[in-house]
Amino acid sequence: MNAPFPQKVTKLIFLKYFDLESPEEMEEEIPVVICAAPGRMGAAVAAISSIYSNTDSNVLFYVVGLRNGIPHIRKWIENSRLKDIKFKIVEFNPMVLKGKIRPDAARPELLQPLNFVRFYLPLLIHEHEKVIYLDDDVIVQGDIQDLYDTKLSHGHAAAFSNDCDLPSTHEMVRSVGMQNTYMGFLDYRKQTIRDLGISPSTCSFNPGVIVANMTEWKHQRITKQLEKWMQKNVEENLYSSTLAGGVATSPMLLVFHGKYSPINPLWHIRHLGWSPDTRYSEHFLQEAKLLHWNGRYKPWDYPSVHTDLWEKWFVPDPSGTFKLVRPNS
Ligand SMILES: *[C@@H]1O[C@H](CO)[C@@H](O)[C@H](O)[C@H]1NC(C)=O
């Protein structure tokens, strides 16, 4: 903290004296992983546009899609105001999940294979040690560099936002029945779960915003551990799978129990998609650095809340295929 030359100053000195042609090369690249899922690619596009518009840092977007969707997302980026972003499009092969997910007739959309991309980050990212993963249904209002600067404690492979660490305005959302403990995600009637000795009242965390260390992730074989808990769920049905996002959250709660660093709560204001009638105060939303519409009521759909805060970053589909659902439209 008391270093004589804070990093920013050093950078300025370099720029001044060496007169580099491309000062951007000097800056650390920030890799951000976002999935572009079929039927909701507009979500990824809005998230990317919000990040890009609110930072001067050097962001490299990893846009992950399924094979059929890749030409569409590429055209969308290249033929819109997003054409100047730095990005790589990566195909995710859902065969890797074969035998690891349980069919859920109640909410098949949660079984969208791209929900599991976050389990496989080191297969995607080779050149960077630290990476950010974001769900597609977020909007970033702060400078993504601040999130990237989240400190990971020694021995931690990731940072998440803790569900008990919510600002007090979340009380309102809590009152509409949101789950914030392990009990909401794991079936404590099952011996396998009880044998873990994790208290059911342990606070859960939301893996929709992740800052991760790939070195530590590989070292701890996190992907293998997550796969083990997916497989066990297929055999023993251990999770409360009806919960929003539960299918991908439960294995993470198990693998990262007691082993993650916190993310500043303002960097993950969530549950905006929880109910069509629950709203936050405008003042509070202005302070928020990242907004997450987790839940059923998505801002590209109708009904939804605080839709204006999302739509402001939306970039229309040049092919006209993706359309916002709005009343009277
Ligand atoms: C990532 O983890 C490795 C291994 O523990 C550690 O040496 C390194 O400093 C960590 N990097 C960051 C950016 O936290």
The ligand as an ORCA input file, in Angstrom:
! r2SCAN-3c Opt
* xyz 0 1
  C      -2.673    -17.814     -8.245
  O      -2.330    -18.961     -7.516
  C      -0.936    -19.254     -7.510
  C      -0.773    -20.602     -6.820
  O      -1.315    -20.574     -5.536
  C      -0.206    -18.121     -6.834
  O       1.188    -18.378     -6.852
  C      -0.496    -16.832     -7.585
  O       0.111    -15.731     -6.934
  C      -1.982    -16.594     -7.675
  N      -2.251    -15.453     -8.541
  C      -3.149    -14.513     -8.270
  C      -3.302    -13.454     -9.302
  O      -3.827    -14.510     -7.255
*
